[in-house]
Amino acid sequence: MSKRLTRIAVRFAITIVIVLAFGEMFKLYSDQLLPEQQQQVLIQAVPFIAIFVSIVLAFACLIVLVAVAFSGKVPQRTYRPVERIIIAGIFIGIVGLFQGWRLFPYEYGFLVLLVSVLLFMVWSHLTPMSPRQSKQIPPPSQRAHIIGLAAGIVVWLVLAVTTSLAARPVEPYGNSKQVWELMMDEEARAQAAQDAETDYATGRAPYLILISLLPGAIVYFVSRELVEMQSDSENPIRFAPLVTGSSMPDSRQ
């Protein structure tokens, strides 16, 4: 399996390098043209298209690697919850973009929608275990639950703290620098600062903390299942009785 994944990654990497090299060589060629020819849309677009195609190829490589590595290995108990969490992120992003009451959900709505859609594209290419196979595997161990929960909490806290600190209001609190310095007196500045802090405490920070729960929940389910996969590879007898017991015919028949 590792050799197959390596071959896939190397082939994609070679393709990406070729596309980027073509874009750079075309840029060198366009530098030799006349200024009027350099301003043509097609001449300027080729390097950008090469970079864009390289990004698409890198994302396609990620999808293929994940699909090859984990297809048929993810049980329904993990696949379905993660799928629902990603769909919830898409829904929250759409609502944030189209609601007209507050500004901050609109500011973060597109990013939430973009990340959720990209995750859905990756996750939807995985083929989970069939419901019958998923029922045959043993439930997650307490160790897997604890490790997954710890990983999810860490990711949630890191994202919540970093995004909340980055979104904390600072001068000039949404006003232009000229308006803040030349057209606002001390009372108006104090009121603007108070309004910004109130908006942050009652809306922006809780929203970011809530959104950070989504990746934290995904990390919990994925980490829990990775621990189980590692345990099954180290102790295959743990899984074998359930499979053989359901597949072997009854000798009494």
TIMARLUM-861069 format. One record per residue (C-alpha): chain; z, x, y; residue in three letters. Coordinates in steps of 0.001 Angstrom, whole numbers. Example, Ala and Ser with C-alpha at 12.3 -4.5 7.8 and 13.67 -1.06 7.14 Angstrom:
// residues 2
<atom chain="A" zz="7800" xx="12300" yy="-4500" res="ALA"/>
<atom chain="A" zz="7140" xx="13670" yy="-1060" res="SER"/>
//
This chain:
// residues 253
<atom chain="A" zz="0" xx="0" yy="0" res="MET"/>
<atom chain="A" zz="902" xx="2762" yy="2455" res="SER"/>
<atom chain="A" zz="-2415" xx="4518" yy="1816" res="LYS"/>
<atom chain="A" zz="-4302" xx="1302" yy="2448" res="ARG"/>
<atom chain="A" zz="-2448" xx="707" yy="5717" res="LEU"/>
<atom chain="A" zz="-3145" xx="4296" yy="6754" res="THR"/>
<atom chain="A" zz="-6869" xx="3890" yy="6059" res="ARG"/>
<atom chain="A" zz="-7008" xx="704" yy="8101" res="ILE"/>
<atom chain="A" zz="-5142" xx="2290" yy="11030" res="ALA"/>
<atom chain="A" zz="-7355" xx="5396" yy="10956" res="VAL"/>
<atom chain="A" zz="-10561" xx="3332" yy="10958" res="ARG"/>
<atom chain="A" zz="-9408" xx="1260" yy="13904" res="PHE"/>
<atom chain="A" zz="-8248" xx="4394" yy="15738" res="ALA"/>
<atom chain="A" zz="-11638" xx="6071" yy="15259" res="ILE"/>
<atom chain="A" zz="-13404" xx="2959" yy="16527" res="THR"/>
<atom chain="A" zz="-11158" xx="2767" yy="19588" res="ILE"/>
<atom chain="A" zz="-11725" xx="6438" yy="20371" res="VAL"/>
<atom chain="A" zz="-15494" xx="5969" yy="20104" res="ILE"/>
<atom chain="A" zz="-15428" xx="2967" yy="22452" res="VAL"/>
<atom chain="A" zz="-13262" xx="4776" yy="25013" res="LEU"/>
<atom chain="A" zz="-15437" xx="7898" yy="24795" res="ALA"/>
<atom chain="A" zz="-18524" xx="5776" yy="25433" res="PHE"/>
<atom chain="A" zz="-16866" xx="4282" yy="28500" res="GLY"/>
<atom chain="A" zz="-15947" xx="7715" yy="29848" res="GLU"/>
<atom chain="A" zz="-19416" xx="9126" yy="29195" res="MET"/>
<atom chain="A" zz="-20996" xx="6137" yy="30907" res="PHE"/>
<atom chain="A" zz="-18681" xx="6709" yy="33882" res="LYS"/>
<atom chain="A" zz="-19851" xx="10324" yy="34088" res="LEU"/>
<atom chain="A" zz="-23437" xx="9105" yy="33929" res="TYR"/>
<atom chain="A" zz="-22879" xx="6500" yy="36653" res="SER"/>
<atom chain="A" zz="-21404" xx="9172" yy="38944" res="ASP"/>
<atom chain="A" zz="-24823" xx="10848" yy="38970" res="GLN"/>
<atom chain="A" zz="-26608" xx="7723" yy="40183" res="LEU"/>
<atom chain="A" zz="-27394" xx="6834" yy="43746" res="LEU"/>
<atom chain="A" zz="-24643" xx="5073" yy="45730" res="PRO"/>
<atom chain="A" zz="-26667" xx="1864" yy="45763" res="GLU"/>
<atom chain="A" zz="-26980" xx="1919" yy="41971" res="GLN"/>
<atom chain="A" zz="-23284" xx="2680" yy="41507" res="GLN"/>
<atom chain="A" zz="-22404" xx="-568" yy="43299" res="GLN"/>
<atom chain="A" zz="-24224" xx="-2702" yy="40743" res="GLN"/>
<atom chain="A" zz="-21940" xx="-5039" yy="38832" res="VAL"/>
<atom chain="A" zz="-23142" xx="-3958" yy="35385" res="LEU"/>
<atom chain="A" zz="-22632" xx="-268" yy="36150" res="ILE"/>
<atom chain="A" zz="-19073" xx="-883" yy="37325" res="GLN"/>
<atom chain="A" zz="-18286" xx="-3282" yy="34484" res="ALA"/>
<atom chain="A" zz="-19113" xx="-1029" yy="31531" res="VAL"/>
<atom chain="A" zz="-15986" xx="1230" yy="31760" res="PRO"/>
<atom chain="A" zz="-13781" xx="-1835" yy="32223" res="PHE"/>
<atom chain="A" zz="-15398" xx="-3552" yy="29223" res="ILE"/>
<atom chain="A" zz="-14825" xx="-427" yy="27123" res="ALA"/>
<atom chain="A" zz="-11107" xx="-450" yy="27962" res="ILE"/>
<atom chain="A" zz="-10864" xx="-4204" yy="27328" res="PHE"/>
<atom chain="A" zz="-12613" xx="-3899" yy="23951" res="VAL"/>
<atom chain="A" zz="-10247" xx="-1057" yy="23020" res="SER"/>
<atom chain="A" zz="-7217" xx="-3243" yy="23802" res="ILE"/>
<atom chain="A" zz="-8666" xx="-6081" yy="21706" res="VAL"/>
<atom chain="A" zz="-9331" xx="-3681" yy="18823" res="LEU"/>
<atom chain="A" zz="-5762" xx="-2352" yy="19014" res="ALA"/>
<atom chain="A" zz="-4392" xx="-5900" yy="18863" res="PHE"/>
<atom chain="A" zz="-6728" xx="-6731" yy="15981" res="ALA"/>
<atom chain="A" zz="-5470" xx="-3622" yy="14189" res="CYS"/>
<atom chain="A" zz="-1902" xx="-4858" yy="14592" res="LEU"/>
<atom chain="A" zz="-2839" xx="-8265" yy="13156" res="ILE"/>
<atom chain="A" zz="-4588" xx="-6717" yy="10152" res="VAL"/>
<atom chain="A" zz="-1741" xx="-4288" yy="9443" res="LEU"/>
<atom chain="A" zz="889" xx="-7021" yy="9596" res="VAL"/>
<atom chain="A" zz="-1204" xx="-9368" yy="7450" res="ALA"/>
<atom chain="A" zz="-1888" xx="-6722" yy="4791" res="VAL"/>
<atom chain="A" zz="1703" xx="-5477" yy="4723" res="ALA"/>
<atom chain="A" zz="3547" xx="-8805" yy="4632" res="PHE"/>
<atom chain="A" zz="1188" xx="-11536" yy="3382" res="SER"/>
<atom chain="A" zz="2661" xx="-13222" yy="352" res="GLY"/>
<atom chain="A" zz="6053" xx="-11563" yy="918" res="LYS"/>
<atom chain="A" zz="7595" xx="-13787" yy="3599" res="VAL"/>
<atom chain="A" zz="9396" xx="-16833" yy="2159" res="PRO"/>
<atom chain="A" zz="9289" xx="-20241" yy="3768" res="GLN"/>
<atom chain="A" zz="12924" xx="-19906" yy="4910" res="ARG"/>
<atom chain="A" zz="11790" xx="-17200" yy="7355" res="THR"/>
<atom chain="A" zz="8168" xx="-18079" yy="8036" res="TYR"/>
<atom chain="A" zz="8739" xx="-21655" yy="9215" res="ARG"/>
<atom chain="A" zz="11693" xx="-20993" yy="11572" res="PRO"/>
<atom chain="A" zz="9876" xx="-18089" yy="13239" res="VAL"/>
<atom chain="A" zz="6763" xx="-20243" yy="13587" res="GLU"/>
<atom chain="A" zz="8788" xx="-23026" yy="15239" res="ARG"/>
<atom chain="A" zz="10463" xx="-20550" yy="17611" res="ILE"/>
<atom chain="A" zz="7088" xx="-19194" yy="18718" res="ILE"/>
<atom chain="A" zz="5754" xx="-22722" yy="19246" res="ILE"/>
<atom chain="A" zz="8868" xx="-23471" yy="21310" res="ALA"/>
<atom chain="A" zz="8052" xx="-20446" yy="23468" res="GLY"/>
<atom chain="A" zz="4517" xx="-21765" yy="23993" res="ILE"/>
<atom chain="A" zz="5896" xx="-25163" yy="24976" res="PHE"/>
<atom chain="A" zz="8436" xx="-23635" yy="27399" res="ILE"/>
<atom chain="A" zz="5729" xx="-21485" yy="28968" res="GLY"/>
<atom chain="A" zz="3409" xx="-24468" yy="29480" res="ILE"/>
<atom chain="A" zz="6201" xx="-26582" yy="30977" res="VAL"/>
<atom chain="A" zz="7162" xx="-23712" yy="33267" res="GLY"/>
<atom chain="A" zz="3590" xx="-23353" yy="34523" res="LEU"/>
<atom chain="A" zz="2980" xx="-27039" yy="35189" res="PHE"/>
<atom chain="A" zz="6372" xx="-28240" yy="36436" res="GLN"/>
<atom chain="A" zz="6629" xx="-28590" yy="40198" res="GLY"/>
<atom chain="A" zz="10372" xx="-28601" yy="40875" res="TRP"/>
<atom chain="A" zz="11468" xx="-24965" yy="40760" res="ARG"/>
<atom chain="A" zz="9593" xx="-21731" yy="41460" res="LEU"/>
<atom chain="A" zz="11207" xx="-19363" yy="38959" res="PHE"/>
<atom chain="A" zz="10005" xx="-21196" yy="35783" res="PRO"/>
<atom chain="A" zz="6493" xx="-20919" yy="37191" res="TYR"/>
<atom chain="A" zz="6936" xx="-17199" yy="37853" res="GLU"/>
<atom chain="A" zz="7974" xx="-16488" yy="34266" res="TYR"/>
<atom chain="A" zz="6032" xx="-19280" yy="32568" res="GLY"/>
<atom chain="A" zz="2778" xx="-17370" yy="32247" res="PHE"/>
<atom chain="A" zz="4482" xx="-14312" yy="30741" res="LEU"/>
<atom chain="A" zz="6393" xx="-16465" yy="28254" res="VAL"/>
<atom chain="A" zz="3204" xx="-18326" yy="27335" res="LEU"/>
<atom chain="A" zz="1182" xx="-15110" yy="26952" res="LEU"/>
<atom chain="A" zz="3741" xx="-13381" yy="24723" res="VAL"/>
<atom chain="A" zz="4228" xx="-16525" yy="22628" res="SER"/>
<atom chain="A" zz="495" xx="-16996" yy="22101" res="VAL"/>
<atom chain="A" zz="48" xx="-13344" yy="21083" res="LEU"/>
<atom chain="A" zz="2957" xx="-13629" yy="18652" res="LEU"/>
<atom chain="A" zz="1508" xx="-16837" yy="17244" res="PHE"/>
<atom chain="A" zz="-1843" xx="-15119" yy="16673" res="MET"/>
<atom chain="A" zz="-116" xx="-12368" yy="14706" res="VAL"/>
<atom chain="A" zz="2241" xx="-14649" yy="12772" res="TRP"/>
<atom chain="A" zz="-409" xx="-17232" yy="11897" res="SER"/>
<atom chain="A" zz="-2431" xx="-14560" yy="10076" res="HIS"/>
<atom chain="A" zz="426" xx="-14075" yy="7613" res="LEU"/>
<atom chain="A" zz="188" xx="-15975" yy="4362" res="THR"/>
<atom chain="A" zz="3749" xx="-16974" yy="3382" res="PRO"/>
<atom chain="A" zz="5034" xx="-17476" yy="-103" res="MET"/>
<atom chain="A" zz="4265" xx="-20806" yy="-1639" res="SER"/>
<atom chain="A" zz="7092" xx="-23370" yy="-1543" res="PRO"/>
<atom chain="A" zz="7554" xx="-22950" yy="-5299" res="ARG"/>
<atom chain="A" zz="7931" xx="-19181" yy="-5045" res="GLN"/>
<atom chain="A" zz="10242" xx="-19525" yy="-2054" res="SER"/>
<atom chain="A" zz="12574" xx="-21778" yy="-4032" res="LYS"/>
<atom chain="A" zz="12769" xx="-19231" yy="-6857" res="GLN"/>
<atom chain="A" zz="14121" xx="-16362" yy="-4770" res="ILE"/>
<atom chain="A" zz="17890" xx="-16099" yy="-4273" res="PRO"/>
<atom chain="A" zz="19441" xx="-16999" yy="-903" res="PRO"/>
<atom chain="A" zz="20012" xx="-14214" yy="1633" res="PRO"/>
<atom chain="A" zz="23072" xx="-12119" yy="1014" res="SER"/>
<atom chain="A" zz="25993" xx="-11973" yy="3417" res="GLN"/>
<atom chain="A" zz="24999" xx="-8399" yy="4267" res="ARG"/>
<atom chain="A" zz="21507" xx="-9558" yy="5265" res="ALA"/>
<atom chain="A" zz="22963" xx="-12324" yy="7445" res="HIS"/>
<atom chain="A" zz="25327" xx="-9919" yy="9201" res="ILE"/>
<atom chain="A" zz="22668" xx="-7270" yy="9858" res="ILE"/>
<atom chain="A" zz="20160" xx="-9856" yy="11055" res="GLY"/>
<atom chain="A" zz="22723" xx="-11534" yy="13288" res="LEU"/>
<atom chain="A" zz="23791" xx="-8202" yy="14781" res="ALA"/>
<atom chain="A" zz="20189" xx="-7207" yy="15469" res="ALA"/>
<atom chain="A" zz="19413" xx="-10589" yy="17040" res="GLY"/>
<atom chain="A" zz="22494" xx="-10486" yy="19286" res="ILE"/>
<atom chain="A" zz="21673" xx="-6953" yy="20434" res="VAL"/>
<atom chain="A" zz="18093" xx="-7916" yy="21324" res="VAL"/>
<atom chain="A" zz="19279" xx="-11071" yy="23092" res="TRP"/>
<atom chain="A" zz="21901" xx="-9219" yy="25134" res="LEU"/>
<atom chain="A" zz="19540" xx="-6382" yy="26083" res="VAL"/>
<atom chain="A" zz="16790" xx="-8756" yy="27200" res="LEU"/>
<atom chain="A" zz="19191" xx="-11121" yy="28988" res="ALA"/>
<atom chain="A" zz="20932" xx="-8333" yy="30888" res="VAL"/>
<atom chain="A" zz="17796" xx="-6374" yy="31813" res="THR"/>
<atom chain="A" zz="15794" xx="-9394" yy="32943" res="THR"/>
<atom chain="A" zz="18735" xx="-10892" yy="34830" res="SER"/>
<atom chain="A" zz="19405" xx="-7643" yy="36675" res="LEU"/>
<atom chain="A" zz="15718" xx="-7223" yy="37488" res="ALA"/>
<atom chain="A" zz="15554" xx="-10779" yy="38861" res="ALA"/>
<atom chain="A" zz="18693" xx="-10479" yy="40995" res="ARG"/>
<atom chain="A" zz="17840" xx="-11366" yy="44618" res="PRO"/>
<atom chain="A" zz="17700" xx="-8580" yy="47184" res="VAL"/>
<atom chain="A" zz="16785" xx="-8390" yy="50831" res="GLU"/>
<atom chain="A" zz="14718" xx="-9847" yy="52392" res="PRO"/>
<atom chain="A" zz="15234" xx="-12686" yy="49833" res="TYR"/>
<atom chain="A" zz="11651" xx="-13856" yy="49660" res="GLY"/>
<atom chain="A" zz="10913" xx="-13422" yy="53344" res="ASN"/>
<atom chain="A" zz="8559" xx="-10832" yy="54758" res="SER"/>
<atom chain="A" zz="10152" xx="-7726" yy="56171" res="LYS"/>
<atom chain="A" zz="8943" xx="-8498" yy="59680" res="GLN"/>
<atom chain="A" zz="10351" xx="-12035" yy="59602" res="VAL"/>
<atom chain="A" zz="13661" xx="-10756" yy="58222" res="TRP"/>
<atom chain="A" zz="14088" xx="-8051" yy="60853" res="GLU"/>
<atom chain="A" zz="12514" xx="-9609" yy="63942" res="LEU"/>
<atom chain="A" zz="12723" xx="-13391" yy="63666" res="MET"/>
<atom chain="A" zz="15985" xx="-14094" yy="61830" res="MET"/>
<atom chain="A" zz="19450" xx="-13754" yy="63335" res="ASP"/>
<atom chain="A" zz="22597" xx="-12895" yy="61393" res="GLU"/>
<atom chain="A" zz="23389" xx="-16525" yy="60635" res="GLU"/>
<atom chain="A" zz="19905" xx="-17193" yy="59263" res="ALA"/>
<atom chain="A" zz="20066" xx="-14038" yy="57142" res="ARG"/>
<atom chain="A" zz="23424" xx="-15016" yy="55738" res="ALA"/>
<atom chain="A" zz="22135" xx="-18492" yy="54888" res="GLN"/>
<atom chain="A" zz="19043" xx="-17052" yy="53201" res="ALA"/>
<atom chain="A" zz="21197" xx="-14685" yy="51160" res="ALA"/>
<atom chain="A" zz="23527" xx="-17508" yy="50123" res="GLN"/>
<atom chain="A" zz="20625" xx="-19759" yy="49121" res="ASP"/>
<atom chain="A" zz="19060" xx="-16969" yy="47074" res="ALA"/>
<atom chain="A" zz="22330" xx="-16202" yy="45283" res="GLU"/>
<atom chain="A" zz="22900" xx="-19900" yy="44564" res="THR"/>
<atom chain="A" zz="19380" xx="-20254" yy="43154" res="ASP"/>
<atom chain="A" zz="19928" xx="-17162" yy="41030" res="TYR"/>
<atom chain="A" zz="23300" xx="-18261" yy="39658" res="ALA"/>
<atom chain="A" zz="22355" xx="-21887" yy="38951" res="THR"/>
<atom chain="A" zz="18749" xx="-21514" yy="37866" res="GLY"/>
<atom chain="A" zz="17119" xx="-18142" yy="37446" res="ARG"/>
<atom chain="A" zz="19842" xx="-16347" yy="35445" res="ALA"/>
<atom chain="A" zz="20518" xx="-19249" yy="33002" res="PRO"/>
<atom chain="A" zz="16757" xx="-19649" yy="32473" res="TYR"/>
<atom chain="A" zz="16352" xx="-15962" yy="31601" res="LEU"/>
<atom chain="A" zz="19365" xx="-16059" yy="29284" res="ILE"/>
<atom chain="A" zz="17890" xx="-19091" yy="27512" res="LEU"/>
<atom chain="A" zz="14450" xx="-17511" yy="27166" res="ILE"/>
<atom chain="A" zz="16005" xx="-14332" yy="25769" res="SER"/>
<atom chain="A" zz="17408" xx="-16378" yy="22876" res="LEU"/>
<atom chain="A" zz="13896" xx="-16857" yy="21471" res="LEU"/>
<atom chain="A" zz="13130" xx="-13191" yy="20681" res="PRO"/>
<atom chain="A" zz="16733" xx="-12740" yy="19573" res="GLY"/>
<atom chain="A" zz="16319" xx="-15565" yy="17042" res="ALA"/>
<atom chain="A" zz="13030" xx="-14103" yy="15800" res="ILE"/>
<atom chain="A" zz="14666" xx="-10699" yy="15324" res="VAL"/>
<atom chain="A" zz="17494" xx="-12356" yy="13364" res="TYR"/>
<atom chain="A" zz="15164" xx="-14011" yy="10840" res="PHE"/>
<atom chain="A" zz="12847" xx="-11009" yy="10508" res="VAL"/>
<atom chain="A" zz="15683" xx="-8477" yy="10190" res="SER"/>
<atom chain="A" zz="17458" xx="-10638" yy="7632" res="ARG"/>
<atom chain="A" zz="14339" xx="-10811" yy="5499" res="GLU"/>
<atom chain="A" zz="13600" xx="-7091" yy="5827" res="LEU"/>
<atom chain="A" zz="17091" xx="-6330" yy="4555" res="VAL"/>
<atom chain="A" zz="16482" xx="-8674" yy="1617" res="GLU"/>
<atom chain="A" zz="13144" xx="-6991" yy="860" res="MET"/>
<atom chain="A" zz="14847" xx="-3612" yy="896" res="GLN"/>
<atom chain="A" zz="17590" xx="-4874" yy="-1412" res="SER"/>
<atom chain="A" zz="15050" xx="-6364" yy="-3836" res="ASP"/>
<atom chain="A" zz="13095" xx="-3108" yy="-3956" res="SER"/>
<atom chain="A" zz="16275" xx="-1165" yy="-4735" res="GLU"/>
<atom chain="A" zz="17537" xx="-3743" yy="-7235" res="ASN"/>
<atom chain="A" zz="14582" xx="-5624" yy="-8782" res="PRO"/>
<atom chain="A" zz="16841" xx="-7169" yy="-11473" res="ILE"/>
<atom chain="A" zz="18388" xx="-9373" yy="-8749" res="ARG"/>
<atom chain="A" zz="15123" xx="-11246" yy="-8383" res="PHE"/>
<atom chain="A" zz="13739" xx="-10959" yy="-11912" res="ALA"/>
<atom chain="A" zz="15864" xx="-13563" yy="-13747" res="PRO"/>
<atom chain="A" zz="14845" xx="-16381" yy="-11416" res="LEU"/>
<atom chain="A" zz="11154" xx="-15607" yy="-11808" res="VAL"/>
<atom chain="A" zz="11127" xx="-14977" yy="-15525" res="THR"/>
<atom chain="A" zz="13440" xx="-17891" yy="-16196" res="GLY"/>
<atom chain="A" zz="11046" xx="-20319" yy="-14544" res="SER"/>
<atom chain="A" zz="7869" xx="-18808" yy="-15955" res="SER"/>
<atom chain="A" zz="8810" xx="-18079" yy="-19614" res="MET"/>
<atom chain="A" zz="8200" xx="-20932" yy="-22037" res="PRO"/>
<atom chain="A" zz="11122" xx="-22544" yy="-23797" res="ASP"/>
<atom chain="A" zz="11462" xx="-21130" yy="-27332" res="SER"/>
<atom chain="A" zz="12950" xx="-24412" yy="-28589" res="ARG"/>
<atom chain="A" zz="9689" xx="-26258" yy="-28054" res="GLN"/>
//
